[in-house]
Amino acid sequence: MFRKVILVVGGDSGMLTLLDTMLKRNGYVVMKAANAALALHLIKSFSPNLLVVDALMPDMSSFELCERIRELPHTAKIPIIILAAPNAVKCGQQAANAGANAFVAKENLFSDLAPEIQRLLNNGNRQPSGDVEHLL
């Protein structure tokens, strides 16, 4: 059986390392991108099964990256989880508007990320729900 590939995107090298370790322990193959430009290249080249995008990125907002991914037919259905600071209700709303499938507050990273990944990878309909309440 093939292992699922998750692309982790963000400008904080510590967060990328933490996510890399956490996801590999859960059996996933992990690719990392320190910026949106590299992420777009990796998405086009390798078609990951899911993206985990940190809200903090150096070259483009996570929301803009999400919108660009949704605009391309061959990447539009890739599930996207956006990570952001605790209590970032505005970020949750922006994530939903940009087409993210889920939003996880960094304070709940260890409890919420793995279940969201499993839900999205096991869900046949991977289109963004548009339900802001689900993302918060």
N, C-alpha and C positions, 0 to 999 in steps of 0.2 A: 504494500500500500504506500502511496506517495504521501510524504509529509507536506503540510500546508506551508506556504511561503508568506511571511508577513514583512512588509516594508515599514520600518520605523523612521520617521522624519522629524528632525528638530535641530535647533541651533545649540542646544545645551548638551555637551559631550557626556556629562555625568548622567543625564536623563537617558541618553541613547544607550549608554553602557548598562544602566539599571534595567531598561526595557529588554535589551539584548539578552541579558542573563535570565531574567524572569521568563521570557518567552521560550528560550531554548530549553529551560527546565521543564516547560510544559510540552516539549516535543516539536516545536515549530522550527522551521528554517527561517533565520532572520537576516534581512538585508538592512543596512543603515544608510541614511542620506542626511548630511549635515545642512542641506539647504533644498529649496523647492526645485531649483534647476536640475540638480542631480536626481532628485526624486522623480521628476517628469521623465528624465532619460531612462531611469531604471524601470519605471512603470511601462514605458513603451517597449523596452528591450526584454523584460522578463515576466511581465504580467503577473504580479503577485496576487495572492488570493485575498489579501486584506491589507489596509493601511492603518497605522496608528500615527497620528500627526500631532505633534506638540504645537500648541498655539503660538509659542515663541519661536520665530524663525528669522534669520537675518535678511533674506532677500525678498520675501513675499509673505503676506499673512497666510495663516493656515486656511482661512476662509477663501481667499483668492485661489490657493492651490486646489482646494476642494471644487470650486466652481470650474476651474480649467479641466480638471479630471472629468467632471460631469459633462463637459461640452464635447468630448471626443467619443465617438460611438464605441470604439474598442476598449475604452477604459471606464465608460459611464456606469457600469454595474459593479465595479469593484467596491466592496464595503469600506467605509471610512469611519474611523473613530477619532474624534478630536479630544485632546487632553488640554485642560486649562486649570487655572488657579481655582482654589476653593471658592464657593459661593459666587461663581461667575455666571449669574443668570443671563446677563446680556450675551456672554459668549455662547451659552447654550442655544439662545435664540438665533444668533448669527450662524452657528453651526448648522442648525436646521434649515435656515434660509439658503445656506451655501450648498446644501445637499448631503450633509453628513448623515450617516446612519445612526450614530450614537455619539454621546458626549460623556466623558468621564472626568470628574474633578480629581485633580492630582492628590488631594487628601484621601480619596477613596480608591486610589490606584490598585492597591493590593487586594481589596475586596471586590471591586467592580469590573476591572479590566478583563480578567479571564472569563467570567460569565458572558460579558458582552461579545468577546471574540467568538466564543463557542456558539452563542445565539446567532451571530451573523454568518458564521461559516456553515452552520447547519440549516439555515433558513433558505428555502428555495427561492423566495422573492427577496432579492438583496437590494431592491430599490429603496431610496430614502423614504422613510415613513411620512415626513413632513409634520409629525406629531411632536411639537416642541415639548410637551409635558413628558413624553417618553425620553427625551434627551436630557432632561434636568434631573 
